[in-house]
Amino acid sequence: MSDSPAPLADPHIAFDPSEGRRDIVVLGSTGSIGTQAIDLVLRNPDRFRVTALSAAGGRAGLLAEQARRLRVRTVAVAREEAVPALREALKEIYGSDPLPEILAGPDAATQVAASDCHTVLNGITGSIGLAPTLAALEAGRTLALANKESLIVGGPLVKAVAKPGQIIPVDSEHAALFQALAAGTRADVRKLVVTASGGPFRGRTRAELAHVTREDALAHPTWAMGPVITVNSATLVNKGLEVIEAHLLYDIPFDRIEVVVHPQSYVHSMVEFTDGSTLAQATPPDMRGPIALGIGWPERVPDAAPAFDWSTASTWEFFPLDTEAFPSVGLARHVGELGGTAPAVFNAANEECVEAFLAGRLPFNGIMDTVTAVVAEHGTPAEGTSLTMPDVLEAETWARARARELTAKATAEARA
């Protein structure tokens, strides 16, 4: 391990805390990560200042309110048709004051990701976060990464432009690993242990999952997240993506990354060292802690999130992963080891299948059945092939189309 390239996320890299307030760009500001990040910023005005916001555009009123409260220079929306509603919302809130600059279109988030700031928080959901991730890294910004999909689908592209330690992970699991890894050298690490809550269906067999509903899947026992991420947690696809992400962030082989089910979601992940000791990072389930780490590192933000009340009794449980009921982690390892465009195919097919499940066009077990079929059809990438952005986009387009075809076929057969 000592001869391996430096990991993308490395707590041993010496950072110089910026003097005064740190300028932040928030991508995905109206989503779960974005709104919690803004809460942190507003509670710590001496530490952070948000200079630009980006969002899809569906919540114009909230985005305008955020822009006003933060006094940002720029607001970006991905959907150009959202601009009139956003402009009206801004005028209503700003009154006679000058409005912020408005950017619109599929490249708007990429533009603000490269703007003048210290840190870019990428809280976008989905692989559309790849271009902003690359833009932030190429511009030399520190990247607080909550958009795991951009690393999954474009791992080699990200590794080619990122400087060692330029990425600070915001996923609770990877923020936990980041902190625990600070306790030893890379040569000391034996294993990474990624924890999973098990989602709403922990303990159920594959047969018992056949008829679960959309509402069942969205009822996560410990985390409040968006619908796509919540379904990914129910299928444990999210955990499979996190295994690939851990491999890319910390340069640890797949056979030394383990997943264990921990229903309470108190221990966010662990690092096992060669001397037999294991370090666990633990907090009550609250994303404001990892977000604060991402935008504040190497400094910690006081009272960013609640701490444990150690005077109250509690039970912490750990269980092995049921790979038969939840085959997603094994499939993710497979595509991660294949490399090339295989992870992009896996992720794109899953996004399409989750959308079909939420719309009632695909049963719960059909999500992974379809993703598995699409991955198998894609096959093994050509050995030695260098990944390019067009490769990723082409693979995603094919995977989405094929997933829709298989979903339509399954729906027709079910109705026959």
Steps between C-alpha positions, in 0.01 A plus 500: 500500500782742568589505129142568389396843375381744762126461569253761382379552857792506742474633857880501524534778241590824677236766436538867580172629640393804301513830683165656579186364342517217249313560173277205406306408186204269571382273218157344557406768751129414522561130569562327832878556506472855372238617748693353794822660375329837481372454855861447611621807312228722645589378849870570440518832308851568634630178339316468168355712223305352208579676172291294256215251500380246246188288488284313250244782501186331626491691831536858384362656817742314727795575272414870495467505878840331535658751262363794697595369842853415385540807276658291227649638179366229270204263481501214248218271387531194279163549330476812287120494519534561875653847449173702479369356827838550666527859379151579630578340836825697525324829413238438766762438768766752390260786429693793354841349584716366215440134418783245497635375169287218359653214300285235336542179304665161539846661537398759760613295800831431327552873450449587866712200608796667330425847642719683748467331840687282747275193517232353275240283675358264238164389637347418160327162471597276210773472241421849367731610781808375312562810287478738802731269696761514224458875460557565871809280509647647182449850644700399807209518745470275802214263422263401780349201325151377582430402137643149508369421152748737334788303649336166421438565131811708434755359742800507262402847375481633856827334601673651198426859606472486880802588710571278802265595780301746287175312569338502845221237513157601629323162500468403866682170435792655317527789742527234772773311314681828430514577872592149612777475241671797664599267786756304297703482184368337185732206560328448836155446344374143472136557413230762453163410652207691350185491711147475359178566685338216308225734385128439558520135390775368724436136586260432213563225248498552125156336486368739764627796296302402190195711582632792705361838397641839419383625840672207673830575325487871583447438873867499602542422871780745580578747219288769330617517137370559149294225331776366271759470777238351733411227249871440442532448873210254493667294223846562655616631162612804697733275698635344183578845363672586827725194471613619155541852637711378793727314259548812289535749786741303718675271249406185696440176301142373479583180689591713801176697510222334700135590556327433832140578596460734797130591545548787745720698256714623789830361374546644154796284399816345642865443415671180609878533541768234468553479876142378545353826626191652339412868509136595459358847441165543672236773528120503505369482140520859378660615173602841633809345659643359173402819316683712757807279463483538121481878490705574811790252494757503658311699761194360675182702530382513864150361557454417132284202597367335817730284712412185694353516847724239661291503817219325310520125437503386138561183300717485189455197273698363205390231252648340189363611165235274339644477149211289367227750587726794417732410210578863419823520700648197327403635159654837585827330596490319165455815292756683712757233427408505129556873488467697179138585426357210704432716812328760282278230349415368848414845633300617196298180479424525871384862472258400223373200696449702818297752302291215355446353848392836644257538208354154561636347177745259662484282811763543771696185414479602136739790569803279558385231257493757222826668602670159509374421150619834362845458657528148358409622150755778523774243556863560589669825393795465267816460704720804502234730356530856631174644626375825346196714569340396167552136604310563824216686329466234229496218755243680715277569202509136395442374855201729557342401170556129562363524853186670368460230234531219754264679739238545228534134404459387861192722539341362183566142610351566844181635341469217248 
